[in-house]
């Protein structure tokens, strides 16, 4: 660095001389402040350039965790750059949970009673003959209420019960509903009240039972065979 110095000359000429070591030591506070400011700016500029080069050379998939960088009037302090692991974390293997086996087996449920005796069924090379009085044929609508026992493509063979004592829980019964059409559902409950005998029926595939008590005079037929 050079500094302007020397005595005034009549011919408006100036003499240039280098600053000696002793003169450098006696520079004023303003000059030292300027030098210190330039040094800080130089270091800051160099840091930005190095950081840019590091960013350009890093793969796009690498995650970077930069810690806080602080700038003060006394200089710069940089914390080290940490690159996150590029390999995915290894998941723990799935483990089977031991469960106690259920040895209870199937639970008994209400099933249709025996309406056709064995001696009423005759089988031969030319076909099957089932004999009982007053057989009835049921035509089904596709309501899905009795799935999977039967559906619209099934064929029900029914008979007219002689008395209410013949009907048991589990029987599949046709009855005239208060809504004006015939319903074929299973008997879930049989009881008596102040009006006499009644049955509660429910479709096997329905979430709830039919919303009324079925009286004996509403019952029309009982299913004795299902042909698929």
C-alpha positions as CSV (number, residue, x, y, z in Angstrom):
1,X,0.0,0.0,0.0
2,X,1.2,3.5,-0.8
3,X,0.3,6.8,0.9
4,X,0.5,10.4,-0.3
5,X,3.3,12.3,1.6
6,X,5.9,15.1,1.2
7,X,6.4,18.9,1.3
8,X,4.8,21.4,-1.0
9,X,7.0,22.4,-4.0
10,X,6.7,25.7,-5.8
11,X,6.4,24.0,-9.2
12,X,3.4,22.0,-8.0
13,X,5.3,18.8,-7.9
14,X,4.9,16.1,-5.3
15,X,7.4,13.6,-4.0
16,X,6.2,10.0,-3.3
17,X,7.8,8.0,-0.6
18,X,6.9,4.6,0.9
19,X,5.5,4.5,4.4
20,X,8.0,3.1,6.8
21,X,7.3,0.4,9.5
22,X,7.3,3.1,12.1
23,X,4.8,5.1,10.2
24,X,2.5,2.1,9.9
25,X,2.6,1.7,13.7
26,X,1.5,5.4,14.1
27,X,-1.6,5.2,11.7
28,X,-4.6,6.8,13.2
29,X,-7.7,5.1,14.5
30,X,-9.7,5.9,11.3
31,X,-7.2,4.2,9.1
32,X,-7.1,1.1,11.3
33,X,-10.9,0.9,11.2
34,X,-11.0,1.1,7.4
35,X,-8.4,-1.7,7.2
36,X,-10.4,-3.8,9.6
37,X,-13.6,-3.3,7.6
38,X,-12.0,-4.3,4.4
39,X,-10.6,-7.4,6.0
40,X,-14.0,-8.4,7.3
41,X,-15.6,-7.9,3.8
42,X,-12.9,-10.0,2.2
43,X,-13.4,-12.9,4.5
44,X,-17.2,-12.7,4.1
45,X,-16.9,-12.7,0.3
46,X,-14.6,-15.7,0.4
47,X,-17.0,-17.5,2.6
48,X,-20.0,-16.9,0.3
49,X,-17.9,-18.1,-2.7
50,X,-16.8,-21.3,-0.9
51,X,-20.4,-22.0,0.2
52,X,-21.7,-21.6,-3.4
53,X,-19.1,-24.1,-4.7
54,X,-20.1,-26.6,-2.0
55,X,-23.8,-26.2,-2.9
56,X,-23.1,-26.8,-6.6
57,X,-21.2,-30.0,-6.0
58,X,-23.7,-31.6,-3.7
59,X,-26.2,-34.2,-5.1
60,X,-29.8,-33.1,-5.2
61,X,-31.0,-36.0,-3.0
62,X,-28.6,-35.3,-0.1
63,X,-30.3,-33.5,2.8
64,X,-28.2,-30.7,4.4
65,X,-28.4,-29.5,7.9
66,X,-26.7,-26.1,8.3
67,X,-26.1,-24.9,11.8
68,X,-26.5,-21.2,12.7
69,X,-23.9,-18.8,11.3
70,X,-23.2,-15.6,13.3
71,X,-21.7,-12.4,11.9
72,X,-20.4,-9.7,14.3
73,X,-18.3,-6.6,14.0
74,X,-15.3,-8.7,15.1
75,X,-15.4,-11.3,12.4
76,X,-17.3,-14.4,11.2
77,X,-17.7,-17.8,12.8
78,X,-18.9,-20.8,10.7
79,X,-20.2,-24.1,12.2
80,X,-19.4,-27.3,10.3
81,X,-21.8,-28.5,7.7
82,X,-23.5,-31.9,8.4
83,X,-24.9,-34.1,5.7
84,X,-27.7,-36.4,6.6
85,X,-27.6,-40.1,5.9
86,X,-28.6,-40.9,2.3
87,X,-29.5,-44.5,3.1
88,X,-33.1,-45.2,4.3
89,X,-33.5,-46.3,7.9
90,X,-33.9,-50.1,8.3
91,X,-37.4,-51.0,9.6
92,X,-37.8,-53.7,12.2
93,X,-39.1,-57.0,10.7
94,X,-42.8,-57.8,11.3
95,X,-43.4,-60.3,14.0
96,X,-46.4,-62.6,14.4
97,X,-48.4,-62.1,17.6
98,X,-49.2,-65.4,19.3
99,X,-52.9,-66.0,19.9
100,X,-54.7,-68.7,21.8
101,X,-56.5,-71.1,19.5
102,X,-60.3,-71.4,19.9
103,X,-61.1,-75.1,20.4
104,X,-64.8,-74.4,21.1
105,X,-65.9,-75.1,17.6
106,X,-69.1,-73.8,16.0
107,X,-72.0,-72.6,18.1
108,X,-75.4,-74.1,18.0
109,X,-77.9,-71.9,16.2
110,X,-81.7,-72.2,15.6
111,X,-82.3,-74.3,12.5
112,X,-85.6,-75.3,10.8
113,X,-87.5,-78.1,12.4
114,X,-88.1,-81.5,10.8
115,X,-91.1,-81.0,8.6
116,X,-90.6,-83.9,6.2
117,X,-90.1,-87.4,7.5
118,X,-87.6,-89.7,5.9
119,X,-90.3,-92.1,4.7
120,X,-91.9,-89.2,2.8
121,X,-88.8,-88.9,0.5
122,X,-88.4,-91.4,-2.3
123,X,-85.4,-91.5,-4.5
124,X,-84.9,-93.6,-7.6
125,X,-83.1,-93.7,-11.0
126,X,-85.9,-91.6,-12.5
127,X,-85.8,-88.8,-9.9
128,X,-86.8,-87.7,-6.4
129,X,-90.4,-87.8,-5.0
130,X,-91.3,-85.9,-1.9
131,X,-94.8,-86.6,-0.6
132,X,-96.7,-84.2,1.6
133,X,-100.1,-82.6,1.6
134,X,-100.9,-79.2,-0.1
135,X,-97.4,-78.2,-1.4
136,X,-96.8,-74.6,-2.2
137,X,-94.4,-72.8,-4.4
138,X,-92.7,-69.5,-3.4
139,X,-91.6,-66.8,-5.9
140,X,-88.8,-64.7,-4.4
141,X,-87.8,-61.0,-4.9
142,X,-84.2,-59.9,-5.0
143,X,-84.0,-58.2,-1.6
144,X,-80.9,-60.0,-0.3
145,X,-82.5,-60.2,3.1
146,X,-81.9,-64.0,3.4
147,X,-78.5,-64.2,1.8
148,X,-76.7,-66.6,1.7
149,X,-79.4,-69.1,2.5
150,X,-81.3,-68.3,-0.6
151,X,-81.6,-65.5,-3.2
152,X,-83.8,-64.5,-6.1
153,X,-82.7,-67.5,-8.2
154,X,-83.6,-70.1,-5.5
155,X,-86.8,-72.2,-5.4
156,X,-88.7,-72.6,-2.1
157,X,-91.1,-75.5,-1.6
158,X,-93.5,-74.7,1.3
159,X,-96.4,-76.2,3.1
160,X,-99.3,-74.7,5.1
161,X,-98.9,-75.4,8.8
162,X,-101.9,-76.9,10.6
163,X,-101.4,-75.0,13.9
164,X,-99.1,-72.5,15.5
165,X,-97.6,-75.2,17.7
166,X,-95.9,-76.6,14.6
167,X,-93.8,-73.5,14.2
168,X,-90.4,-73.3,16.0
169,X,-87.5,-70.9,16.3
170,X,-85.3,-71.3,13.2
171,X,-88.2,-72.1,10.8
172,X,-88.3,-70.0,7.6
173,X,-91.9,-68.7,7.4
174,X,-93.9,-66.7,4.9
175,X,-96.3,-64.1,6.3
176,X,-98.5,-61.2,5.2
177,X,-96.8,-58.1,6.4
178,X,-98.7,-54.9,7.5
179,X,-97.1,-53.2,4.4
180,X,-99.3,-55.3,2.1
181,X,-96.8,-57.9,0.7
182,X,-95.5,-61.3,1.7
183,X,-92.2,-61.6,3.6
184,X,-90.1,-64.8,3.9
185,X,-87.9,-64.6,7.0
186,X,-86.6,-66.8,9.8
187,X,-88.4,-67.1,13.2
188,X,-86.1,-65.6,15.9
189,X,-88.4,-65.6,18.9
190,X,-91.8,-67.0,19.9
191,X,-93.9,-65.6,22.7
192,X,-97.3,-64.7,24.0
193,X,-98.8,-61.4,25.2
194,X,-102.3,-60.0,26.0
195,X,-103.2,-60.5,22.3
196,X,-102.0,-64.1,22.3
197,X,-99.3,-65.9,20.2
198,X,-96.7,-64.0,18.3
199,X,-93.4,-64.5,16.5
200,X,-90.5,-62.2,15.9
201,X,-88.9,-62.8,12.4
202,X,-85.7,-61.5,10.9
203,X,-83.9,-61.8,7.6
204,X,-80.5,-63.6,8.1
205,X,-78.8,-60.8,6.2
206,X,-80.6,-58.0,7.9
207,X,-79.1,-56.0,10.8
208,X,-82.3,-55.9,12.8
209,X,-85.5,-57.9,13.2
210,X,-88.8,-57.1,11.5
211,X,-90.4,-54.1,13.3
212,X,-93.7,-55.9,14.3
213,X,-95.0,-59.0,16.0
214,X,-96.3,-61.6,13.6
215,X,-99.5,-63.1,14.7
216,X,-100.8,-66.6,13.9
217,X,-103.4,-65.3,11.4
218,X,-100.6,-63.5,9.5
219,X,-98.6,-66.8,8.9
220,X,-99.3,-68.3,5.4
221,X,-96.6,-71.0,4.8
222,X,-93.5,-72.7,6.2
223,X,-90.5,-73.6,4.0
224,X,-89.7,-77.3,3.9
225,X,-87.2,-77.4,1.1
226,X,-84.9,-75.1,-0.9
227,X,-83.8,-76.0,-4.4
228,X,-80.9,-74.1,-5.9
